[in-house]
Structures are given as structure tokens and as C-alpha cells.
Amino acid sequence: MEDLTGNVSSEFEAAAFLEDGSRVAGKMLLHEGILEFRPNTGADSIRLGLDRLEISAGGNQNRLIYFKSPHRAGISVYTTDRTALKSPQLQRPDLIPQIKKIVGHHRRKHTGYWAAAAIVIGVLAGAWLARGLVFELAINSIPADAEIKLGELIEKNMGSTMSIVKDETVDAGIETITEPMVKVADSTFPFKFHVIYNQEVNAFAIPGGSIYIHSALLQKADSAEEVAGVLAHEMAHVIHRHSTQLLVRRIGIYVAIGAIFGDTQGLIAALADQGGFLLSQKFSRDFERQADDTGFKLLVDANIDPHGMLTFFERIKEIQDERMSDTEETAMQVMGSHPATQERIDNIKQKLEELPEGQKFTKIPLDIQKIQRRISLPE
């Protein structure tokens, strides 16, 4: 057992998850009877009483030491500095059993390191060869409420880079378009729609159900049905958790393995800073095809004319062709990360041909120009 009584620092680099779901870096200080967290932002300190303090290990390879208090539910302070466990302030009869459990587990792990090295290498090699299954298991291990929390963290991290359109008429128009689809969607996640000022024709979804619509996309549309076609596609990305799958594959197989064995909190922490990555990535052809198929069905089930999905993609394809240089690939990206290839357009045409002859759809009661007039890009 490690010596728990040595003289050590009582100030440590740390971070904390706050009640609102945000995460902030700072310093953790241990005083007599108090754990104090001082955010680097200059915000007020957070104090957790050592009485009934809960101490646990988590994260990749249990590198993170978490401190929670039932008196401040929703707050979790953590540090990677294991010497914090040796702090004299924590050497209390009610805390020592928790510390010994963490330290004992850590020591046992290192004692058997060399004996287990060959086994670990074999396991990792096997996991690498079967990494597709590992990632799938990791994704399936994330409960819906944790994925919604992940989306909230990503939104907070991305908030400073986006300018939300705050207009009741625009919001009401988007609700008119999306409400029929939301009612029939088979989704684990609640959908939220936001219009943001941006001159790129784009829309994107993040984990947990939030979908962002660029103002330029609305300005480019000729009808509410065209906008519905775009948003049905994005809703399908949410339903199939495509963004979460991209993020899990980005953070690596080792964290994914940890999630399979119950370290979901460590996985969420690793994913939270990766929101910007989603904006620059393209989904695979399989993901796009699946989103088109599910989005098309969503439109039909909501009694919305799916021809809007086709006409919008065709218009963007025309713009792509016009901007294609003879020497450079300068074609405009359809919906940012969703290239409107001819293959996808042909797929939608085939689906339209398979609809029952004479099938009628209800026109969305919205004049798209009314929304377009309300949106003006800020100077």
C-alpha cells in the first residue's frame, strides 16, 4: 500500500462538471474540512464539504480521480494528479477506505503489469482487428440521457462560434415545417431546431437531437417542402446516431474499450471537446444513403411531399457543376458535409417512382418567402 501520510501539495490542476452540464478548468485546493475548486474563468469558487465526500476513479485507465458531494448534487470535480489522494486533509476515517480502494487497485494493476503484458497486447490486437465491433459496442453503451448531455456540452463549447437567429416568426415557421415529422419520427432523442446566421448552404446535427440550419439554406429554398427534405435528412442522422459514431471513432479504440466496461463518463468527457470536428467532416456514403432513406420515409409518414428533397438536391448539384473548375475541385459542398452526388439524386428519384400512383400529400401551410424576408445577415 502507498504511504498516505507524506507531505504533499494541497493545490492541484483540476476541472469540474457543473450543475448546468458545462465543464470548466481550474485548480482544486484542499483545506481542513473543505475541498475548494477555483475556476480559471474567475468565477466564484465552489466548495464541497469533506463530510460524506465521495471519491472514485474513472476515465481512461482510471486516470481521473473524481470528487462528489451529496450536498452539491450535479457538481463533479476531477483531477489527473493522483498525489491528491495523499493530502493530509483527506486522511479522515470516513475517506481512507475509499482512498485505499483506489490506491490498492492502482498498485495491484502495476504489480501484475509485466505478467499481464502479453495478454493485454493480445487483447488490444484482437480489439484492433475487431475495432468496428468495439466501436459499435461503445456507442451502444452510451445511454440516451448521456448522449443528450453530450450534445449540451458540445453546444456550450460551440456557442461562441455561432450567431443564433432570434426571431419568433422564423422559429414559428421552422416549427410549422418540422412538427409533422417530429410527431411520426421513431427517435430516442428530442429534436431541437436552431437557425444560425451563416452564408454557407448547410445544415448539421449534433448528438442528442439538436439540428442547426444555416440562414443561407433557407434563403436558397423555393418552398417549405424543400426545407423539410433537408431537415428530414438531418433528423435521420440524429435517429441513427451518425454524429456520435463519428466522434467515438475519432477519440480512439482505447477509450471505446473503457466505455464497453462501464466508463461512460470518461467517454463523454473525451467526446465533449470534439464538436468542432463535426463541422469539417463528411459522412460516409453508407451514412448518407441511410439518412436519405430514413429521411424520405419520414417525409412520407408525415404526409409531406418528398419531391422537395429531390428538387433541392438538384438545384445544389447545378450550382456544384457551375462552380467546378477544369483544374481544381472547387465544387460547392451540398449542405456543408453532405455532397449531393448524382448517386443520391438517382436514389431519391427511384424512391419517388416507387410511391403509389396518385398518392397525394398535404402542402405545408407556410410561405417560405415570409421567413426569407425576416432573415438578414448581420453586418
C-alpha positions as a printed Julia matrix, in Angstrom:
379×3 Matrix{Float64}:
   0.0     0.0     0.0
   1.24    3.5    -0.83
   2.16    5.81    2.01
  -0.82    8.08    2.54
   0.7    10.39    5.11
   3.58   12.1     3.28
   3.84   15.85    2.93
   2.26   16.78   -0.39
   0.84   19.86   -2.05
  -2.76   20.74   -1.32
  -3.3    22.52   -4.68
  -3.86   20.56   -7.89
  -4.73   21.2   -11.53
  -8.33   20.08  -11.97
 -11.61   20.52  -13.84
 -15.26   20.31  -12.91
 -18.62   19.43  -14.39
 -21.15   22.0   -13.14
 -24.89   21.72  -12.48
 -25.77   23.15  -15.9
 -23.72   20.45  -17.65
 -20.81   22.72  -18.59
 -17.2    21.87  -17.9
 -14.59   24.32  -16.66
 -10.87   24.02  -15.89
  -9.33   25.36  -12.71
  -7.48   24.44   -9.53
  -8.54   22.19   -6.67
  -7.45   23.19   -3.18
  -7.84   21.07   -0.07
  -8.42   22.8     3.24
  -9.38   21.46    6.62
 -12.88   20.08    6.07
 -13.29   21.7     2.64
 -12.49   20.88   -0.99
 -12.4    24.15   -2.94
 -12.49   24.42   -6.75
 -11.39   27.74   -8.28
 -12.38   28.11  -11.97
  -9.77   29.64  -14.28
 -12.54   31.87  -15.64
 -12.52   33.91  -12.44
 -16.0    32.75  -11.46
 -16.84   32.16   -7.81
 -15.17   29.23   -6.1
 -17.09   26.01   -5.48
 -16.78   24.41   -2.04
 -17.54   20.8    -1.23
 -17.52   19.66    2.36
 -15.3    16.68    3.08
 -18.09   15.25    5.2
 -19.66   12.43    3.11
 -17.35   13.24    0.2
 -17.43   10.54   -2.5
 -14.07    9.7    -4.12
 -13.78    7.42   -7.15
 -11.53    6.67  -10.12
 -12.66    6.89  -13.74
 -11.69    7.88  -17.23
  -9.31    6.05  -19.49
  -7.37    3.52  -17.38
  -8.87    5.12  -14.24
  -6.53    8.1   -14.63
  -9.12   10.58  -13.33
  -9.91   10.98   -9.63
 -13.46   12.26   -9.09
 -14.76   14.1    -6.02
 -18.51   14.5    -5.42
 -20.66   15.58   -2.53
 -24.33   14.76   -1.9
 -24.65   18.32   -0.62
 -23.89   19.69   -4.12
 -25.59   17.27   -6.48
 -24.68   17.8   -10.11
 -21.12   19.0    -9.41
 -18.17   16.71  -10.03
 -14.56   17.87   -9.55
 -11.79   15.73  -11.01
  -8.01   15.74  -11.33
  -5.39   13.57  -13.02
  -2.94   14.19  -10.15
  -3.12   11.05   -8.03
  -0.96   12.63   -5.32
  -4.11   14.43   -4.24
  -5.07   11.19   -2.52
  -2.08   11.63   -0.17
  -3.19   15.06    1.02
  -3.35   15.22    4.83
  -6.78   16.83    4.61
  -8.18   13.64    3.08
  -6.73   11.29    5.7
 -10.03   11.05    7.55
 -11.57    7.84    8.9
 -14.57    8.22    6.6
 -12.46    8.8     3.46
  -9.48    6.47    3.91
 -11.41    3.3     2.86
 -12.33    4.95   -0.45
  -8.74    6.1    -1.0
  -7.3     2.7    -0.14
  -9.65    1.06   -2.59
  -8.42    3.34   -5.4
  -4.74    3.14   -4.43
  -4.9    -0.62   -3.83
  -6.46   -1.2    -7.23
  -3.82    1.02   -8.84
  -0.98   -0.84   -7.12
  -2.36   -4.29   -7.92
  -2.66   -3.28  -11.52
   1.01   -2.25  -11.7
   2.23   -5.26   -9.7
   0.86   -7.59  -12.31
   1.8    -5.41  -15.25
   4.57   -7.49  -16.76
   2.8   -10.79  -16.17
  -0.25   -9.44  -17.97
   1.6    -7.6   -20.73
   1.35  -10.42  -23.26
  -2.36  -10.84  -22.52
  -3.02   -7.11  -22.85
  -1.17   -6.97  -26.15
  -3.18   -9.89  -27.41
  -6.45   -8.34  -26.3
  -5.6    -4.99  -27.9
  -4.51   -6.68  -31.1
  -7.78   -8.55  -31.2
  -9.7    -5.36  -30.42
  -7.91   -3.55  -33.22
  -8.78   -6.28  -35.69
 -12.4    -6.17  -34.49
 -12.46   -2.4   -33.97
 -15.72   -2.0   -35.89
 -17.49   -4.18  -33.33
 -15.68   -2.42  -30.45
 -16.88    0.99  -31.61
 -20.41   -0.32  -32.1
 -20.45   -1.76  -28.58
 -19.06    1.52  -27.18
 -21.75    3.55  -28.93
 -24.48    1.2   -27.72
 -23.15    1.57  -24.16
 -23.99    5.29  -24.14
 -27.48    5.79  -22.65
 -29.79    8.34  -24.26
 -29.6    10.79  -21.35
 -25.79   10.75  -21.51
 -25.85   11.44  -25.26
 -28.24   14.35  -24.69
 -25.85   15.7   -22.04
 -23.0    15.29  -24.56
 -24.95   17.36  -27.06
 -25.5    20.07  -24.45
 -21.76   20.18  -23.71
 -20.94   20.43  -27.42
 -23.47   23.23  -27.82
 -21.84   25.18  -25.0
 -18.39   24.7   -26.48
 -19.59   25.79  -29.93
 -21.75   28.65  -28.68
 -19.17   31.39  -29.2
 -18.74   30.44  -32.87
 -22.42   30.69  -33.84
 -24.91   33.54  -34.08
 -28.46   32.31  -33.43
 -31.33   33.92  -35.33
 -33.68   35.21  -32.63
 -36.95   35.82  -34.43
 -40.33   34.45  -33.37
 -41.61   34.38  -36.95
 -38.62   32.32  -38.12
 -38.93   29.96  -35.15
 -42.66   29.52  -35.78
 -42.0    28.8   -39.44
 -39.44   26.1   -38.64
 -41.88   24.57  -36.17
 -44.58   24.5   -38.86
 -42.22   22.61  -41.15
 -40.87   20.16  -38.59
 -43.87   19.43  -36.33
 -45.44   16.78  -38.61
 -42.11   14.94  -38.88
 -41.38   15.14  -35.16
 -44.76   13.53  -34.44
 -44.04   10.47  -36.56
 -40.28   10.13  -36.0
 -39.16    7.0   -34.17
 -36.43    8.77  -32.2
 -34.85    8.22  -28.8
 -33.9    11.9   -28.71
 -35.99   15.09  -28.51
 -35.43   17.27  -31.58
 -34.45   20.93  -31.25
 -34.04   23.21  -34.26
 -31.95   26.38  -34.41
 -31.43   28.81  -37.28
 -27.97   30.41  -37.33
 -26.58   33.23  -39.44
 -24.22   31.69  -41.96
 -23.72   32.24  -45.7
 -22.94   28.59  -46.48
 -25.81   26.43  -47.68
 -25.69   23.94  -44.86
 -27.47   22.18  -42.02
 -25.96   19.85  -39.45
 -26.94   17.73  -36.47
 -25.09   17.09  -33.23
 -25.57   14.23  -30.76
 -28.69   14.32  -28.64
 -31.14   15.86  -31.11
 -30.13   19.46  -31.88
 -30.17   20.47  -35.55
 -28.68   23.73  -36.83
 -29.95   25.34  -40.05
 -27.85   27.95  -41.84
 -29.76   31.07  -42.87
 -28.37   30.73  -46.41
 -30.08   27.37  -46.78
 -33.45   28.95  -46.03
 -32.73   31.75  -48.48
 -31.86   29.24  -51.2
 -35.04   27.16  -50.79
 -38.04   27.64  -53.09
 -40.57   26.01  -50.8
 -41.19   24.79  -47.28
 -41.16   21.23  -48.68
 -37.55   21.69  -49.8
 -36.54   22.76  -46.3
 -38.47   19.79  -44.91
 -36.46   17.48  -47.19
 -33.19   18.83  -45.79
 -34.33   18.63  -42.17
 -35.74   15.12  -42.59
 -32.27   14.07  -43.71
 -30.69   15.7   -40.63
 -33.28   14.16  -38.32
 -32.31   10.78  -39.75
 -28.67   11.44  -38.84
 -29.85   12.01  -35.25
 -32.03    8.88  -35.22
 -29.13    6.71  -36.39
 -26.61    8.49  -34.11
 -24.25    9.15  -37.01
 -22.53   12.14  -35.36
 -21.92   10.16  -32.19
 -20.46    7.33  -34.23
 -18.04    9.75  -35.92
 -16.93   11.16  -32.57
 -16.44    7.77  -30.93
 -14.28    6.62  -33.82
 -12.24    9.82  -33.55
 -11.34    9.53  -29.86
  -9.8     6.09  -30.31
 -10.26    2.44  -29.56
  -8.82    2.52  -26.02
 -11.42    4.96  -24.68
 -14.06    2.98  -26.55
 -12.98   -0.21  -24.78
 -13.28    1.63  -21.45
 -16.85    2.61  -22.31
 -17.76   -1.0   -23.01
 -16.68   -1.88  -19.46
 -18.76    0.87  -17.9
 -16.65    4.03  -18.14
 -19.31    6.03  -19.98
 -18.41    9.16  -18.02
 -14.85    9.01  -19.32
 -16.13    8.59  -22.87
 -18.45   11.6   -22.61
 -15.62   13.72  -21.19
 -13.39   12.72  -24.1
 -16.1    13.49  -26.67
 -17.22   16.84  -25.25
 -14.45   18.91  -26.88
 -14.87   17.37  -30.32
 -17.95   19.29  -31.52
 -15.99   21.44  -33.97
 -14.72   18.27  -35.6
 -18.26   17.52  -36.81
 -18.42   20.7   -38.89
 -15.46   19.72  -41.05
 -16.27   16.05  -41.58
 -18.12   14.21  -44.31
 -20.35   11.29  -43.5
 -19.64    8.05  -45.28
 -21.7     7.03  -48.31
 -23.41    4.41  -46.17
 -24.39    7.02  -43.57
 -25.65    9.43  -46.24
 -27.62    6.71  -48.01
 -29.17    5.63  -44.71
 -30.07    9.23  -43.84
 -31.64    9.75  -47.27
 -33.67    6.54  -46.96
 -34.88    7.27  -43.44
 -35.47   10.96  -44.22
 -37.56   10.06  -47.28
 -39.7     7.67  -45.23
 -40.06   10.34  -42.55
 -41.44   12.79  -45.11
 -43.93   10.26  -46.48
 -45.07    9.23  -42.98
 -45.58   12.92  -42.14
 -47.62   13.36  -45.34
 -45.08   15.88  -46.71
 -44.28   15.81  -50.43
 -40.8    14.23  -50.74
 -40.28   15.86  -54.15
 -38.88   18.81  -52.18
 -35.89   16.69  -51.14
 -35.17   15.94  -54.8
 -35.58   19.48  -56.17
 -33.34   21.0   -53.5
 -30.56   18.49  -54.13
 -30.87   19.0   -57.89
 -30.54   22.76  -57.51
 -27.42   22.44  -55.38
 -26.0    19.91  -57.86
 -26.42   22.53  -60.6
 -24.5    25.06  -58.51
 -21.77   22.49  -57.97
 -21.47   21.87  -61.67
 -21.31   25.6   -62.44
 -18.52   26.15  -59.94
 -16.47   23.11  -60.91
 -13.1    24.26  -62.28
 -11.36   22.36  -65.04
  -8.2    22.11  -62.92
  -9.39   22.28  -59.32
 -12.07   20.59  -57.29
 -13.88   23.74  -56.23
 -17.41   22.37  -56.28
 -19.68   23.74  -53.59
 -20.42   21.25  -50.82
 -24.07   20.33  -50.6
 -25.26   21.01  -47.1
 -21.66   21.53  -45.98
 -20.65   17.99  -45.13
 -23.23   16.3   -47.39
 -22.14   16.19  -51.04
 -25.22   15.95  -53.28
 -23.83   13.35  -55.65
 -25.74   12.13  -58.68
 -25.96    8.76  -56.97
 -28.04   10.22  -54.15
 -30.27   12.13  -56.55
 -30.89    8.97  -58.56
 -31.71    7.09  -55.36
 -34.35    9.67  -54.41
 -35.83    9.57  -57.92
 -36.18    5.81  -57.66
 -37.98    6.14  -54.34
 -40.38    8.66  -55.85
 -41.17    6.24  -58.67
 -41.97    3.54  -56.1
 -44.65    5.64  -54.43
 -48.25    4.52  -55.05
 -49.62    6.09  -58.21
 -51.65    9.19  -57.5
 -50.54    9.5   -53.86
 -51.37   12.96  -52.56
 -49.56   14.97  -49.9
 -50.63   17.89  -47.71
 -48.95   21.16  -48.58
 -47.08   22.73  -45.66
 -49.06   25.87  -44.71
 -46.1    28.22  -44.85
 -44.85   30.81  -47.32
 -41.08   30.31  -47.26
 -40.57   33.85  -48.53
 -42.04   35.14  -45.28
 -39.13   33.57  -43.41
 -36.61   34.7   -46.01
 -37.7    38.3   -45.57
 -37.11   38.06  -41.83
 -33.53   36.87  -42.18
 -30.83   39.41  -42.91
 -27.16   38.63  -42.34
 -25.54   40.86  -39.67
 -23.04   43.44  -40.87
